Amino acid sequence: MRALLVDHSAPSGLRLGETTDPEPAHNQALIRVTATSLNFGEVSHAVSQAPDGTVLGWDAVGVVERAAADGSGPAAGTPVLTLGESGGWAELRAVDTQLLGSAPADTDPGALSTLPVTGTSALRALRRIGSLTGKRVLITGSTGGVGRYAVQLAHLGGAHVIASTGAPDAHGDSLRALGADEVIPGPEHTGALVDAVVDCVGGPQLVQAFEKLAPHGTLVAVGDVTLQPVQFPPGAFLGDGGRHGRSIVTFHLQDGPLPGPDLTWLADRIASADLTPQISWRGSWNQVDEAITALMGRRLHGKAVLDITP
Ligand SMILES: NC(=O)c1ccc[n+]([C@@H]2O[C@H](COP(=O)([O-])OP(=O)(O)OC[C@H]3O[C@@H](n4cnc5c(N)ncnc54)[C@H](OP(=O)(O)O)[C@@H]3O)[C@@H](O)[C@H]2O)c1
């Protein structure tokens, strides 16, 4: 099969090449992949750390080519979404059937391919906050893949959504269209305190966002795109002035139940147009260098989708 192989001599660290087909385990279905999307973490870290020839890729959407030998999971021919730690950037992917979600019929595979990492992360980070109804929720890095789904899902959940972006003039309209009630240039601009934060940026923005938490508020630390130190000022954790009970929780996408039901639920929301995929770059996987340059140059502000073309 063809796949995007790690190749540290290539400009993006990836090249399209031939490799051996995956051999599914008993509990794995073999998927013929039609679309994948790129995520900040795999492009910025995983590619540089993997040996040449590795097939990476977390998100992949396609059709079951061969059902799992143990009888679990969908039958051949079923459209599915998949989430895994590797193997998504390939024509064929072997996936545990418990990691599959059902793809609604007649839904664009490229749109669905934006969901596995970013949609599931946004959903699970917001769940960590609890009920959203009427809460003031700040989302940092709101123009990114996770951020744009977090804005939409928090709005659907009834929150007052405050979207933080480094470029509010450029992205204000699109974020408001997704359900943001306010668009601000950084966490220090929230005005009144917030009940919860989904932080997709880390570094100084995490510190500023924590400063804006109301008593008993929760900051969910999802991302760290800046890789800058997190330095709290003296007294940041004192509960004086009524500002007690605030917490920061670390987050990991795979902490929790297996993602199949969440993938299916999110895919249904795309099919019903309650969520929009926010694709900001789309092309054939043989244009992967272009997509990665845009992603790492901070020019995407949404998802890059690669179609697995012949
Ligand atoms: N813990 C987990 O399980 C988990 C799961 C998924 C993702 N993540 C992490 O969450 C973070 C966000 O992921 P993503 O896919 O949404 O990334 P993304 O699409 O690249 O978006 C990141 C956003 O952060 C903002 N930003 C602010 N400072 C930045 C900087 N110095 N460099 C780049 N962007 C900067 C940008 O918005 P503006 O330019 O508008 O400010 C950008 O849109 C990443 O760190 C990722 O690894 C973690």
The ligand as an SDF file (V2000), in Angstrom:
LIG
                    3D

 48 52  0  0  0  0  0  0  0  0999 V2000
   -4.0720   16.6580   25.8600 N   0  0  0  0  0  0  0  0  0  0  0  0
   -4.6000   16.0650   24.7900 C   0  0  0  0  0  0  0  0  0  0  0  0
   -5.0310   14.9070   24.8290 O   0  0  0  0  0  0  0  0  0  0  0  0
   -4.6910   16.8590   23.5230 C   0  0  0  0  0  0  0  0  0  0  0  0
   -5.5890   16.4880   22.5160 C   0  0  0  0  0  0  0  0  0  0  0  0
   -5.6750   17.2860   21.3780 C   0  0  0  0  0  0  0  0  0  0  0  0
   -4.8540   18.4040   21.2480 C   0  0  0  0  0  0  0  0  0  0  0  0
   -3.9710   18.7000   22.2360 N   0  0  0  0  0  0  0  0  0  0  0  0
   -3.1250   19.8830   22.1540 C   0  0  0  0  0  0  0  0  0  0  0  0
   -3.9550   21.0300   22.0950 O   0  0  0  0  0  0  0  0  0  0  0  0
   -3.2620   22.0670   21.4420 C   0  0  0  0  0  0  0  0  0  0  0  0
   -4.1360   22.6480   20.3470 C   0  0  0  0  0  0  0  0  0  0  0  0
   -4.3190   21.6800   19.3430 O   0  0  0  0  0  0  0  0  0  0  0  0
   -4.9690   22.0980   17.9550 P   0  0  0  0  0  0  0  0  0  0  0  0
   -5.0420   20.8670   17.1440 O   0  0  0  0  0  0  0  0  0  0  0  0
   -6.2090   22.8710   18.2030 O   0  0  0  0  0  0  0  0  0  0  0  0
   -3.8260   23.0670   17.3810 O   0  0  0  0  0  0  0  0  0  0  0  0
   -3.9440   24.1680   16.2390 P   0  0  0  0  0  0  0  0  0  0  0  0
   -5.0510   23.8240   15.3040 O   0  0  0  0  0  0  0  0  0  0  0  0
   -2.5670   24.3790   15.7060 O   0  0  0  0  0  0  0  0  0  0  0  0
   -4.4190   25.4810   17.0220 O   0  0  0  0  0  0  0  0  0  0  0  0
   -3.6360   26.1070   18.0030 C   0  0  0  0  0  0  0  0  0  0  0  0
   -4.1600   27.5360   18.2050 C   0  0  0  0  0  0  0  0  0  0  0  0
   -3.3870   28.1130   19.2570 O   0  0  0  0  0  0  0  0  0  0  0  0
   -3.1780   29.5010   19.0010 C   0  0  0  0  0  0  0  0  0  0  0  0
   -1.7830   29.8810   19.3240 N   0  0  0  0  0  0  0  0  0  0  0  0
   -1.4340   30.7790   20.2320 C   0  0  0  0  0  0  0  0  0  0  0  0
   -0.1080   30.8590   20.3400 N   0  0  0  0  0  0  0  0  0  0  0  0
    0.4040   30.0090   19.4290 C   0  0  0  0  0  0  0  0  0  0  0  0
    1.7170   29.6760   19.0500 C   0  0  0  0  0  0  0  0  0  0  0  0
    2.7940   30.2190   19.6170 N   0  0  0  0  0  0  0  0  0  0  0  0
    1.8800   28.7640   18.0720 N   0  0  0  0  0  0  0  0  0  0  0  0
    0.8150   28.2080   17.4850 C   0  0  0  0  0  0  0  0  0  0  0  0
   -0.4780   28.4860   17.8170 N   0  0  0  0  0  0  0  0  0  0  0  0
   -0.6670   29.3800   18.7830 C   0  0  0  0  0  0  0  0  0  0  0  0
   -3.5210   29.7440   17.5400 C   0  0  0  0  0  0  0  0  0  0  0  0
   -4.6160   30.6040   17.5630 O   0  0  0  0  0  0  0  0  0  0  0  0
   -4.4580   32.1850   17.3420 P   0  0  0  0  0  0  0  0  0  0  0  0
   -3.3630   32.4010   16.3380 O   0  0  0  0  0  0  0  0  0  0  0  0
   -5.7970   32.5940   16.8590 O   0  0  0  0  0  0  0  0  0  0  0  0
   -4.1350   32.7520   18.6770 O   0  0  0  0  0  0  0  0  0  0  0  0
   -3.9230   28.3980   16.9700 C   0  0  0  0  0  0  0  0  0  0  0  0
   -5.1220   28.4790   16.1950 O   0  0  0  0  0  0  0  0  0  0  0  0
   -1.9370   21.4550   20.9480 C   0  0  0  0  0  0  0  0  0  0  0  0
   -0.9290   21.7250   21.9080 O   0  0  0  0  0  0  0  0  0  0  0  0
   -2.2430   19.9850   20.9120 C   0  0  0  0  0  0  0  0  0  0  0  0
   -1.0750   19.1920   20.9990 O   0  0  0  0  0  0  0  0  0  0  0  0
   -3.8750   17.9600   23.3560 C   0  0  0  0  0  0  0  0  0  0  0  0
  1  2  1  0
  2  3  2  0
  2  4  1  0
  4  5  1  0
  4 48  2  0
  5  6  2  0
  6  7  1  0
  7  8  2  0
  8  9  1  0
  8 48  1  0
  9 10  1  0
  9 46  1  0
 10 11  1  0
 11 12  1  0
 11 44  1  0
 12 13  1  0
 13 14  1  0
 14 15  2  0
 14 16  1  0
 14 17  1  0
 17 18  1  0
 18 19  2  0
 18 20  1  0
 18 21  1  0
 21 22  1  0
 22 23  1  0
 23 24  1  0
 23 42  1  0
 24 25  1  0
 25 26  1  0
 25 36  1  0
 26 27  1  0
 26 35  1  0
 27 28  2  0
 28 29  1  0
 29 30  1  0
 29 35  2  0
 30 31  1  0
 30 32  2  0
 32 33  1  0
 33 34  2  0
 34 35  1  0
 36 37  1  0
 36 42  1  0
 37 38  1  0
 38 39  2  0
 38 40  1  0
 38 41  1  0
 42 43  1  0
 44 45  1  0
 44 46  1  0
 46 47  1  0
M  CHG  2   8   1  16  -1
M  END
$$$$
